[in-house]
Amino acid sequence: MTYQNDFRAVSYPVRLYSGKDALENLPAELKRQRSTRAFIVCGRTVSRRTELISRMRSILGDASAGVFDEMAKEAPLAAVLAARDAARDANADLLIGVGAGSVIQATRVVAILLAETRPIEELITQYPDSGPAISPKLLAPKIPIINVLTAGTSAQNRAGSAVKGADVDHRMEFFDPKTRPVAVFWDSDALLTAPASLTRTTAASIYWRALMNIGAPRMSPLVEGDRLQALRLARNAIPKLGNATDAAPRIDLCAASFLQNRDADDGGALSGRHWVERVVYAFAAALFNQHEHVSQGEANAALTPAVMRKLGARDPESMCRIAAGLDAWRDEDPVADAPERAAVAFEREFASFGMPTRVAELGLPRESLPVILEHSLKNFNADPKREFIRERALLMQVLEATW
């Protein structure tokens, strides 16, 4: 590979605690932040079916200001607003998100809504009828956040968040660098509280992103290292997840998703995102936002093979690299064969650990496909320049092919 040497890398301060009894470091983190009123945001399952939250409150002692445990999948706006009100009533000076993607993202939005006074409609990403999307600057200071993971997620130390609004035709997207966490915990026992189904689907999401990332047409030397290690960690961890008493593969998945975030900070955004990655990401976000029984990992797995076959030829070098990552490609093979080889290998790999490889397997009505398409046209991460609007007819054909 010829490395891309024109890049910018940015490091953000965060303390990371991993392993057995990592949560015992919580009081030290609160002291570092001069916090005396830590408020926990989580879902019902972790709060009412495990001992994790009671353990954390015991560790926090008098600094435990309260718990909101009604956060649901995809972070509905109503639950986020209720969490904000509860945190405000508790006079919280620090938030602790406990969970995986939805809860971690929701906690960031709670911090935003505690601080910002403008209407919510003015805080989220705007989609003009013409022109690129606009992400408003959110200038008010935010209280610090600590994230305690129960499953690996790229949400763990990012600044963007998406919540589900009842009256909005797409996810409500917030972005504020001041909501990056001051600390992240990969506590062994906390990670073992997650049910096997959650661990499996989050693993699928991490592995999917690792494969898509190695398809970038150009990378800096820092980014390539992040991506190759993330791929190795994710691929090796998945077969070991069946052991419900071994936290090691779950920690490896946390590390893989952390590296995926670091690759963005190391200049990965300039590596170029291929069409398969962008389209699957947008379709999947629209799909699981509309159908609550579908996880992001399942949506990614079900959509990818058909999208590869339909759009892979737009980025042949990327498909060659992804196929190679799946052990289905050698340098002397015909480039034109790469999309099909990548799709076949992807289907085999993801089906081997129980993931769907067609949208029809997800248990949703085919009539919802046009709605999924329309929602996918408003996704800042996938399409900040609004290129998808010009491809609406083609994207509908691609989505139909995923069925």
BAPA-917635 format. One record per residue (C-alpha): residue number from 0; residue in three letters; x, y, z. Coordinates in steps of 0.5 Angstrom, whole numbers, plus 500, padded with zeros to 3 digits. Example, Ala and Ser with C-alpha at 12.3 -4.5 7.8 and 13.67 -1.06 7.14 Angstrom:
# residues 2
(0; "ALA"; (525; 491; 516))
(1; "SER"; (527; 498; 514))
***
This chain:
# residues 403
(0; "MET"; (500; 500; 500))
(1; "THR"; (502; 507; 499))
(2; "TYR"; (501; 511; 505))
(3; "GLN"; (497; 517; 505))
(4; "ASN"; (502; 522; 508))
(5; "ASP"; (497; 528; 508))
(6; "PHE"; (493; 528; 515))
(7; "ARG"; (491; 531; 521))
(8; "ALA"; (491; 527; 528))
(9; "VAL"; (487; 529; 534))
(10; "SER"; (488; 526; 541))
(11; "TYR"; (482; 527; 546))
(12; "PRO"; (483; 526; 554))
(13; "VAL"; (480; 520; 556))
(14; "ARG"; (482; 515; 562))
(15; "LEU"; (480; 508; 560))
(16; "TYR"; (480; 503; 566))
(17; "SER"; (479; 495; 564))
(18; "GLY"; (479; 489; 567))
(19; "LYS"; (477; 486; 574))
(20; "ASP"; (474; 491; 579))
(21; "ALA"; (475; 497; 574))
(22; "LEU"; (469; 500; 577))
(23; "GLU"; (473; 501; 584))
(24; "ASN"; (476; 507; 580))
(25; "LEU"; (470; 511; 580))
(26; "PRO"; (471; 515; 586))
(27; "ALA"; (478; 517; 584))
(28; "GLU"; (475; 519; 577))
(29; "LEU"; (469; 523; 581))
(30; "LYS"; (475; 527; 585))
(31; "ARG"; (478; 528; 579))
(32; "GLN"; (472; 532; 576))
(33; "ARG"; (471; 535; 583))
(34; "SER"; (464; 532; 583))
(35; "THR"; (459; 530; 589))
(36; "ARG"; (453; 529; 585))
(37; "ALA"; (454; 523; 580))
(38; "PHE"; (447; 521; 576))
(39; "ILE"; (447; 514; 573))
(40; "VAL"; (443; 513; 566))
(41; "CYS"; (441; 506; 564))
(42; "GLY"; (436; 501; 562))
(43; "ARG"; (431; 497; 566))
(44; "THR"; (435; 490; 564))
(45; "VAL"; (441; 492; 567))
(46; "SER"; (438; 496; 573))
(47; "ARG"; (433; 491; 575))
(48; "ARG"; (436; 484; 573))
(49; "THR"; (443; 485; 575))
(50; "GLU"; (447; 487; 581))
(51; "LEU"; (451; 492; 577))
(52; "ILE"; (447; 499; 579))
(53; "SER"; (447; 497; 586))
(54; "ARG"; (454; 495; 586))
(55; "MET"; (456; 502; 583))
(56; "ARG"; (452; 506; 588))
(57; "SER"; (455; 502; 593))
(58; "ILE"; (462; 504; 590))
(59; "LEU"; (460; 511; 589))
(60; "GLY"; (457; 512; 596))
(61; "ASP"; (454; 519; 598))
(62; "ALA"; (456; 521; 591))
(63; "SER"; (451; 517; 588))
(64; "ALA"; (445; 522; 586))
(65; "GLY"; (440; 518; 583))
(66; "VAL"; (439; 513; 577))
(67; "PHE"; (434; 514; 571))
(68; "ASP"; (433; 507; 569))
(69; "GLU"; (428; 507; 563))
(70; "MET"; (432; 509; 557))
(71; "ALA"; (430; 504; 552))
(72; "LYS"; (433; 502; 545))
(73; "GLU"; (435; 507; 540))
(74; "ALA"; (434; 512; 546))
(75; "PRO"; (427; 515; 545))
(76; "LEU"; (426; 523; 546))
(77; "ALA"; (421; 522; 551))
(78; "ALA"; (426; 518; 555))
(79; "VAL"; (432; 522; 554))
(80; "LEU"; (427; 528; 556))
(81; "ALA"; (425; 524; 562))
(82; "ALA"; (432; 523; 564))
(83; "ARG"; (434; 530; 563))
(84; "ASP"; (429; 532; 568))
(85; "ALA"; (431; 527; 573))
(86; "ALA"; (438; 529; 573))
(87; "ARG"; (436; 536; 574))
(88; "ASP"; (432; 535; 580))
(89; "ALA"; (438; 531; 583))
(90; "ASN"; (442; 537; 582))
(91; "ALA"; (447; 532; 578))
(92; "ASP"; (454; 535; 577))
(93; "LEU"; (456; 529; 573))
(94; "LEU"; (453; 523; 569))
(95; "ILE"; (455; 516; 568))
(96; "GLY"; (452; 512; 562))
(97; "VAL"; (451; 505; 563))
(98; "GLY"; (450; 500; 557))
(99; "ALA"; (451; 500; 550))
(100; "GLY"; (450; 504; 544))
(101; "SER"; (443; 507; 546))
(102; "VAL"; (444; 509; 553))
(103; "ILE"; (451; 512; 552))
(104; "GLN"; (449; 516; 546))
(105; "ALA"; (442; 518; 550))
(106; "THR"; (447; 520; 556))
(107; "ARG"; (450; 525; 551))
(108; "VAL"; (444; 528; 549))
(109; "VAL"; (442; 529; 557))
(110; "ALA"; (448; 533; 558))
(111; "ILE"; (446; 537; 552))
(112; "LEU"; (439; 538; 554))
(113; "LEU"; (441; 540; 561))
(114; "ALA"; (446; 546; 558))
(115; "GLU"; (443; 548; 552))
(116; "THR"; (436; 553; 552))
(117; "ARG"; (434; 553; 545))
(118; "PRO"; (429; 549; 542))
(119; "ILE"; (431; 542; 541))
(120; "GLU"; (429; 543; 533))
(121; "GLU"; (435; 548; 533))
(122; "LEU"; (440; 543; 536))
(123; "ILE"; (440; 538; 532))
(124; "THR"; (443; 537; 525))
(125; "GLN"; (439; 541; 519))
(126; "TYR"; (437; 538; 513))
(127; "PRO"; (435; 544; 508))
(128; "ASP"; (432; 542; 501))
(129; "SER"; (438; 543; 497))
(130; "GLY"; (445; 544; 500))
(131; "PRO"; (449; 540; 505))
(132; "ALA"; (447; 538; 512))
(133; "ILE"; (448; 543; 517))
(134; "SER"; (450; 541; 524))
(135; "PRO"; (449; 547; 529))
(136; "LYS"; (454; 549; 534))
(137; "LEU"; (452; 548; 541))
(138; "LEU"; (456; 552; 546))
(139; "ALA"; (454; 552; 553))
(140; "PRO"; (459; 548; 558))
(141; "LYS"; (457; 541; 559))
(142; "ILE"; (457; 537; 565))
(143; "PRO"; (462; 531; 565))
(144; "ILE"; (460; 524; 563))
(145; "ILE"; (463; 517; 565))
(146; "ASN"; (461; 511; 561))
(147; "VAL"; (461; 504; 563))
(148; "LEU"; (460; 499; 558))
(149; "THR"; (456; 493; 558))
(150; "ALA"; (458; 491; 551))
(151; "GLY"; (463; 494; 546))
(152; "THR"; (460; 500; 542))
(153; "SER"; (463; 505; 538))
(154; "ALA"; (459; 510; 542))
(155; "GLN"; (463; 509; 548))
(156; "ASN"; (468; 516; 547))
(157; "ARG"; (465; 519; 541))
(158; "ALA"; (461; 526; 541))
(159; "GLY"; (455; 525; 536))
(160; "SER"; (449; 522; 538))
(161; "ALA"; (442; 520; 535))
(162; "VAL"; (435; 519; 538))
(163; "LYS"; (429; 517; 536))
(164; "GLY"; (423; 523; 535))
(165; "ALA"; (416; 521; 535))
(166; "ASP"; (414; 526; 530))
(167; "VAL"; (421; 526; 526))
(168; "ASP"; (422; 523; 519))
(169; "HIS"; (429; 521; 521))
(170; "ARG"; (434; 520; 527))
(171; "MET"; (435; 527; 531))
(172; "GLU"; (442; 528; 531))
(173; "PHE"; (446; 532; 536))
(174; "PHE"; (454; 533; 535))
(175; "ASP"; (458; 536; 541))
(176; "PRO"; (465; 535; 542))
(177; "LYS"; (464; 537; 550))
(178; "THR"; (460; 531; 551))
(179; "ARG"; (466; 526; 550))
(180; "PRO"; (467; 522; 556))
(181; "VAL"; (472; 524; 561))
(182; "ALA"; (473; 516; 563))
(183; "VAL"; (471; 510; 560))
(184; "PHE"; (470; 503; 564))
(185; "TRP"; (471; 496; 561))
(186; "ASP"; (469; 492; 568))
(187; "SER"; (469; 485; 567))
(188; "ASP"; (463; 484; 571))
(189; "ALA"; (459; 489; 568))
(190; "LEU"; (461; 486; 561))
(191; "LEU"; (458; 480; 563))
(192; "THR"; (452; 482; 565))
(193; "ALA"; (450; 483; 558))
(194; "PRO"; (445; 478; 555))
(195; "ALA"; (448; 473; 549))
(196; "SER"; (444; 476; 544))
(197; "LEU"; (446; 483; 545))
(198; "THR"; (453; 481; 545))
(199; "ARG"; (453; 478; 539))
(200; "THR"; (449; 483; 535))
(201; "THR"; (454; 489; 538))
(202; "ALA"; (460; 484; 536))
(203; "ALA"; (457; 484; 529))
(204; "SER"; (457; 491; 528))
(205; "ILE"; (464; 492; 530))
(206; "TYR"; (466; 486; 526))
(207; "TRP"; (462; 489; 520))
(208; "ARG"; (465; 496; 521))
(209; "ALA"; (472; 493; 521))
(210; "LEU"; (471; 490; 515))
(211; "MET"; (468; 496; 511))
(212; "ASN"; (474; 500; 514))
(213; "ILE"; (479; 496; 511))
(214; "GLY"; (476; 497; 504))
(215; "ALA"; (478; 505; 505))
(216; "PRO"; (482; 506; 498))
(217; "ARG"; (488; 510; 502))
(218; "MET"; (490; 510; 509))
(219; "SER"; (495; 514; 513))
(220; "PRO"; (500; 509; 517))
(221; "LEU"; (497; 511; 524))
(222; "VAL"; (490; 509; 521))
(223; "GLU"; (492; 503; 518))
(224; "GLY"; (495; 500; 524))
(225; "ASP"; (488; 502; 528))
(226; "ARG"; (484; 498; 523))
(227; "LEU"; (488; 492; 522))
(228; "GLN"; (488; 491; 529))
(229; "ALA"; (481; 492; 530))
(230; "LEU"; (479; 487; 525))
(231; "ARG"; (484; 482; 528))
(232; "LEU"; (481; 483; 535))
(233; "ALA"; (474; 483; 533))
(234; "ARG"; (474; 477; 528))
(235; "ASN"; (478; 473; 534))
(236; "ALA"; (473; 475; 539))
(237; "ILE"; (467; 473; 536))
(238; "PRO"; (468; 465; 536))
(239; "LYS"; (469; 466; 544))
(240; "LEU"; (463; 469; 546))
(241; "GLY"; (459; 463; 548))
(242; "ASN"; (463; 462; 554))
(243; "ALA"; (458; 466; 559))
(244; "THR"; (464; 467; 564))
(245; "ASP"; (470; 469; 560))
(246; "ALA"; (470; 477; 559))
(247; "ALA"; (476; 477; 555))
(248; "PRO"; (473; 477; 548))
(249; "ARG"; (468; 482; 551))
(250; "ILE"; (474; 486; 553))
(251; "ASP"; (477; 485; 546))
(252; "LEU"; (471; 488; 542))
(253; "CYS"; (471; 494; 547))
(254; "ALA"; (478; 495; 545))
(255; "ALA"; (476; 494; 537))
(256; "SER"; (471; 499; 537))
(257; "PHE"; (475; 504; 541))
(258; "LEU"; (481; 503; 536))
(259; "GLN"; (475; 504; 530))
(260; "ASN"; (474; 511; 534))
(261; "ARG"; (481; 512; 534))
(262; "ASP"; (482; 511; 527))
(263; "ALA"; (477; 517; 526))
(264; "ASP"; (481; 521; 530))
(265; "ASP"; (488; 519; 527))
(266; "GLY"; (485; 522; 520))
(267; "GLY"; (481; 516; 518))
(268; "ALA"; (476; 521; 515))
(269; "LEU"; (480; 523; 510))
(270; "SER"; (481; 515; 508))
(271; "GLY"; (475; 516; 504))
(272; "ARG"; (469; 512; 505))
(273; "HIS"; (466; 507; 499))
(274; "TRP"; (459; 507; 497))
(275; "VAL"; (458; 500; 500))
(276; "GLU"; (459; 502; 507))
(277; "ARG"; (456; 509; 506))
(278; "VAL"; (449; 506; 503))
(279; "VAL"; (449; 500; 508))
(280; "TYR"; (450; 505; 514))
(281; "ALA"; (444; 509; 512))
(282; "PHE"; (440; 504; 510))
(283; "ALA"; (441; 500; 517))
(284; "ALA"; (440; 506; 521))
(285; "ALA"; (433; 508; 518))
(286; "LEU"; (431; 500; 518))
(287; "PHE"; (433; 499; 526))
(288; "ASN"; (430; 506; 528))
(289; "GLN"; (423; 504; 524))
(290; "HIS"; (423; 497; 527))
(291; "GLU"; (425; 496; 534))
(292; "HIS"; (426; 489; 534))
(293; "VAL"; (432; 489; 529))
(294; "SER"; (439; 491; 532))
(295; "GLN"; (444; 495; 528))
(296; "GLY"; (448; 489; 527))
(297; "GLU"; (443; 485; 524))
(298; "ALA"; (441; 490; 520))
(299; "ASN"; (448; 491; 517))
(300; "ALA"; (449; 484; 516))
(301; "ALA"; (442; 483; 512))
(302; "LEU"; (444; 489; 508))
(303; "THR"; (451; 488; 506))
(304; "PRO"; (451; 482; 501))
(305; "ALA"; (446; 485; 496))
(306; "VAL"; (449; 492; 497))
(307; "MET"; (456; 489; 495))
(308; "ARG"; (453; 486; 489))
(309; "LYS"; (450; 492; 487))
(310; "LEU"; (454; 498; 488))
(311; "GLY"; (461; 494; 489))
(312; "ALA"; (463; 496; 482))
(313; "ARG"; (464; 503; 484))
(314; "ASP"; (469; 502; 489))
(315; "PRO"; (473; 496; 486))
(316; "GLU"; (479; 497; 490))
(317; "SER"; (475; 497; 496))
(318; "MET"; (472; 491; 495))
(319; "CYS"; (479; 487; 493))
(320; "ARG"; (481; 489; 500))
(321; "ILE"; (475; 487; 504))
(322; "ALA"; (475; 480; 500))
(323; "ALA"; (482; 480; 502))
(324; "GLY"; (480; 481; 509))
(325; "LEU"; (475; 475; 509))
(326; "ASP"; (481; 471; 506))
(327; "ALA"; (477; 471; 499))
(328; "TRP"; (482; 475; 495))
(329; "ARG"; (489; 474; 492))
(330; "ASP"; (493; 480; 488))
(331; "GLU"; (492; 476; 482))
(332; "ASP"; (485; 475; 482))
(333; "PRO"; (481; 479; 477))
(334; "VAL"; (478; 486; 480))
(335; "ALA"; (471; 485; 477))
(336; "ASP"; (470; 479; 481))
(337; "ALA"; (472; 482; 487))
(338; "PRO"; (464; 485; 489))
(339; "GLU"; (461; 478; 488))
(340; "ARG"; (467; 474; 492))
(341; "ALA"; (467; 479; 498))
(342; "ALA"; (459; 478; 498))
(343; "VAL"; (459; 471; 498))
(344; "ALA"; (465; 471; 504))
(345; "PHE"; (461; 476; 508))
(346; "GLU"; (455; 471; 507))
(347; "ARG"; (459; 465; 510))
(348; "GLU"; (462; 469; 515))
(349; "PHE"; (456; 472; 518))
(350; "ALA"; (451; 466; 517))
(351; "SER"; (456; 462; 521))
(352; "PHE"; (455; 466; 528))
(353; "GLY"; (447; 467; 527))
(354; "MET"; (447; 473; 523))
(355; "PRO"; (441; 474; 517))
(356; "THR"; (444; 476; 510))
(357; "ARG"; (437; 478; 507))
(358; "VAL"; (433; 483; 509))
(359; "ALA"; (427; 478; 509))
(360; "GLU"; (430; 474; 515))
(361; "LEU"; (429; 480; 519))
(362; "GLY"; (421; 480; 520))
(363; "LEU"; (419; 486; 517))
(364; "PRO"; (414; 488; 512))
(365; "ARG"; (416; 489; 505))
(366; "GLU"; (412; 495; 504))
(367; "SER"; (416; 499; 509))
(368; "LEU"; (422; 499; 504))
(369; "PRO"; (420; 506; 501))
(370; "VAL"; (420; 509; 508))
(371; "ILE"; (427; 506; 510))
(372; "LEU"; (429; 509; 503))
(373; "GLU"; (426; 516; 505))
(374; "HIS"; (429; 516; 512))
(375; "SER"; (436; 514; 509))
(376; "LEU"; (436; 520; 505))
(377; "LYS"; (437; 524; 512))
(378; "ASN"; (444; 521; 515))
(379; "PHE"; (449; 526; 516))
(380; "ASN"; (455; 521; 518))
(381; "ALA"; (453; 517; 511))
(382; "ASP"; (451; 523; 507))
(383; "PRO"; (453; 530; 509))
(384; "LYS"; (454; 533; 502))
(385; "ARG"; (447; 530; 500))
(386; "GLU"; (449; 526; 495))
(387; "PHE"; (444; 520; 496))
(388; "ILE"; (438; 525; 494))
(389; "ARG"; (441; 525; 486))
(390; "GLU"; (441; 517; 487))
(391; "ARG"; (434; 516; 490))
(392; "ALA"; (432; 511; 484))
(393; "LEU"; (438; 507; 484))
(394; "LEU"; (438; 507; 492))
(395; "MET"; (431; 504; 491))
(396; "GLN"; (433; 499; 487))
(397; "VAL"; (439; 497; 491))
(398; "LEU"; (434; 496; 497))
(399; "GLU"; (429; 492; 494))
(400; "ALA"; (435; 487; 492))
(401; "THR"; (437; 486; 499))
(402; "TRP"; (430; 483; 500))
***
